[in-house]
Amino acid sequence: MSAREKFLRKIYERKLLYRSLGVFSHFVSLLCVLAYGTLLLMNLKDGRYLEILRLLIAAGIPFFAVGAARSIIKAPRPYEVFDFYKSSPRKKAFSDIRASEGSDSFPSRHAYSAFVIATLVFFACPPAGGVLWGLAALMCAARVLLGIHFIKDVLCGAAIGVCAGVLGELLFRF
């Protein structure tokens, strides 16, 4: 058993810690969605329709590209690789996941979404964007500790998210 597998097993066996990490991950995801919605609504209120279109394109097109890449790559998740997990940390039926030919771990769509939103918010309000970046990084760590993603999954998703946010900002500024 590798050191990584031993570490993940210890976290999995500490049920309160494991559940707390899951709640935190969901909380940050919800917070990012609320921040993105707030950004859209603020622009709608001000009648800045081109800005709304920019925000939708900057986050939306890469989101579908990440989803397409995941379906092609079919990377397994840690809980599918390591045999100590008794159930899936996700809602999908665990037996269905283990029986499938592949999964959808790489790149992380949660990491992508959190970081693209944090980047877009950063351009509108740097302090709020900075806080969201920090929370997004912690959410990524939680998803790794939960056995939902490998480190490479969240790093790639985060990098794509930041790049998409920056490109979305730069392309529409020029």
C-alpha positions as CSV (number, residue, x, y, z in Angstrom):
1,M,0.0,0.0,0.0
2,S,1.4,3.3,-1.1
3,A,1.9,6.3,1.3
4,R,-0.8,8.2,-0.6
5,E,-3.3,5.3,-0.2
6,K,-2.5,5.0,3.5
7,F,-3.1,8.8,4.0
8,L,-6.4,8.7,2.1
9,R,-7.5,5.7,4.0
10,K,-6.8,7.4,7.4
11,I,-9.0,10.4,6.3
12,Y,-11.7,8.0,5.0
13,E,-11.8,6.2,8.4
14,R,-12.3,9.5,10.3
15,K,-15.9,9.9,9.5
16,L,-16.4,13.3,11.0
17,L,-13.4,14.7,9.2
18,Y,-14.5,13.0,5.9
19,R,-18.1,14.4,6.2
20,S,-16.8,17.9,7.1
21,L,-14.6,17.9,4.0
22,G,-17.6,17.0,1.9
23,V,-19.7,19.7,3.4
24,F,-17.0,22.2,2.9
25,S,-16.5,21.2,-0.8
26,H,-20.3,21.6,-1.4
27,F,-20.3,25.0,0.4
28,V,-17.6,26.4,-1.7
29,S,-19.2,25.2,-4.9
30,L,-22.5,26.9,-3.8
31,L,-20.7,30.1,-2.9
32,C,-19.0,30.2,-6.3
33,V,-22.4,29.7,-8.1
34,L,-23.9,32.5,-5.9
35,A,-20.9,34.8,-6.7
36,Y,-21.3,34.1,-10.4
37,G,-25.0,34.7,-10.3
38,T,-24.5,37.9,-8.3
39,L,-22.0,39.1,-11.0
40,L,-24.5,38.4,-13.7
41,L,-27.3,40.1,-11.9
42,M,-25.3,43.2,-11.1
43,N,-24.5,43.6,-14.8
44,L,-28.2,42.9,-15.7
45,K,-29.3,45.6,-13.3
46,D,-26.8,48.1,-14.9
47,G,-28.0,47.1,-18.4
48,R,-24.5,45.8,-19.3
49,Y,-25.7,43.1,-21.7
50,L,-22.3,42.7,-23.5
51,E,-20.6,42.1,-20.2
52,I,-23.2,39.4,-19.4
53,L,-22.5,37.7,-22.7
54,R,-18.7,37.9,-22.0
55,L,-19.2,36.3,-18.6
56,L,-21.4,33.5,-20.1
57,I,-19.0,32.8,-22.9
58,A,-15.8,33.0,-20.8
59,A,-17.2,30.4,-18.3
60,G,-19.5,28.4,-20.6
61,I,-17.5,27.4,-23.6
62,P,-14.5,26.0,-21.7
63,F,-17.0,24.3,-19.3
64,F,-18.3,22.2,-22.1
65,A,-14.8,21.6,-23.5
66,V,-13.7,20.3,-20.1
67,G,-16.7,18.0,-20.0
68,A,-15.9,16.7,-23.5
69,A,-12.3,16.1,-22.6
70,R,-13.4,14.1,-19.5
71,S,-15.6,11.9,-21.6
72,I,-12.7,11.2,-24.0
73,I,-10.0,10.7,-21.3
74,K,-12.1,8.6,-18.9
75,A,-9.7,8.9,-16.1
76,P,-10.5,6.9,-12.9
77,R,-11.1,8.5,-9.6
78,P,-9.1,7.6,-6.5
79,Y,-12.1,5.8,-4.9
80,E,-12.2,3.6,-7.9
81,V,-8.5,2.8,-7.8
82,F,-8.0,2.2,-4.1
83,D,-10.0,-0.7,-2.7
84,F,-10.7,0.5,0.8
85,Y,-13.6,2.7,-0.1
86,K,-16.8,1.0,0.9
87,S,-19.0,3.5,-0.9
88,S,-18.7,6.3,-3.4
89,P,-18.3,9.8,-2.1
90,R,-20.5,10.9,-5.0
91,K,-24.2,10.4,-5.6
92,K,-23.8,7.9,-8.5
93,A,-24.3,4.3,-7.6
94,F,-20.9,2.9,-6.5
95,S,-21.5,-0.5,-8.3
96,D,-22.3,1.3,-11.5
97,I,-19.0,3.3,-11.3
98,R,-16.9,0.3,-10.6
99,A,-18.5,-1.6,-13.5
100,S,-18.1,1.2,-16.0
101,E,-15.2,1.3,-18.5
102,G,-13.9,4.6,-17.2
103,S,-14.8,7.6,-15.2
104,D,-14.6,11.3,-15.5
105,S,-12.0,12.5,-13.0
106,F,-9.6,14.4,-15.3
107,P,-9.7,17.4,-15.4
108,S,-11.8,18.4,-12.4
109,R,-14.9,20.3,-13.4
110,H,-15.4,21.6,-9.9
111,A,-11.9,23.0,-9.9
112,Y,-12.4,24.5,-13.3
113,S,-15.7,26.1,-12.3
114,A,-14.5,27.5,-9.0
115,F,-11.4,29.0,-10.5
116,V,-13.0,30.5,-13.6
117,I,-15.6,32.1,-11.4
118,A,-13.0,33.4,-8.9
119,T,-11.0,34.8,-11.9
120,L,-14.0,36.5,-13.4
121,V,-15.0,37.9,-10.0
122,F,-11.4,39.1,-9.4
123,F,-11.6,41.3,-12.5
124,A,-14.8,42.9,-11.1
125,C,-13.8,43.1,-7.5
126,P,-10.2,42.0,-6.6
127,P,-10.8,41.4,-2.9
128,A,-13.8,39.1,-3.5
129,G,-11.9,37.3,-6.3
130,G,-8.9,36.7,-4.0
131,V,-11.1,35.2,-1.3
132,L,-12.8,33.0,-3.9
133,W,-9.4,31.9,-5.2
134,G,-8.4,30.9,-1.7
135,L,-11.6,29.0,-1.0
136,A,-11.3,27.3,-4.4
137,A,-7.8,26.1,-3.6
138,L,-9.1,24.7,-0.3
139,M,-12.0,23.1,-2.1
140,C,-9.6,21.4,-4.4
141,A,-7.6,20.1,-1.5
142,A,-10.8,18.8,0.1
143,R,-11.7,17.0,-3.1
144,V,-8.3,15.3,-3.2
145,L,-8.6,14.3,0.5
146,L,-12.1,12.9,-0.1
147,G,-10.7,10.6,-2.8
148,I,-12.8,12.2,-5.5
149,H,-9.9,13.5,-7.5
150,F,-6.2,13.1,-7.9
151,I,-4.0,16.2,-7.5
152,K,-3.4,16.3,-11.3
153,D,-7.1,16.5,-11.8
154,V,-7.7,19.6,-9.7
155,L,-4.5,21.3,-10.8
156,C,-5.4,20.9,-14.5
157,G,-9.0,22.0,-13.8
158,A,-7.8,25.1,-11.9
159,A,-5.3,26.0,-14.5
160,I,-7.9,25.8,-17.3
161,G,-10.3,27.9,-15.1
162,V,-7.8,30.7,-14.5
163,C,-6.8,30.7,-18.2
164,A,-10.4,30.8,-19.4
165,G,-11.2,33.6,-17.0
166,V,-8.1,35.6,-18.1
167,L,-8.7,35.0,-21.8
168,G,-12.3,35.9,-21.4
169,E,-11.3,39.1,-19.8
170,L,-8.6,39.9,-22.3
171,L,-10.4,39.0,-25.5
172,F,-13.3,41.2,-24.7
173,R,-11.2,44.1,-23.6
174,F,-9.5,44.5,-27.0
